[in-house]
Amino acid sequence: MSHTKQNGKKQIKKMFYVLVYDIASVKRLPRVLKICRKFLYWIQNSVFEGELTRSQYLDLKIQLTKVINRKEDSVIFYAIRNPQVVDKQILGKEKNEISNFI
């Protein structure tokens, strides 16, 4: 179940996502990285997380679809309906400490 945030009188539903990718081309990789950073927080190489509205999620998918090669590249979205039930544990160095996920 997604949660909501108040925005004036409107309630905007957001869901938490984890995005991972494997891009085969060094030419496409910087473009994919730039798109992902517009929407989500970079966690470590090829991994992003953050909250998105349905509209933002669809926009992100459309932009990525225009850049990736579906025969060579892979982008995976994990939709987390209730982030309070996810236990995030890090072994070794945390690459980016910006998330308040757990």
Secondary structure, 3 states (H helix, E strand, C coil): CCEEEEECCEEEEEEEEEEEEECCCCCCHHHHHHHHHHHCEEEECCEEEEEEEHHHHHHHHHHHHHHCCCCCCEEEEEEECCHHHCCCCCCCCCCCCCCCCC
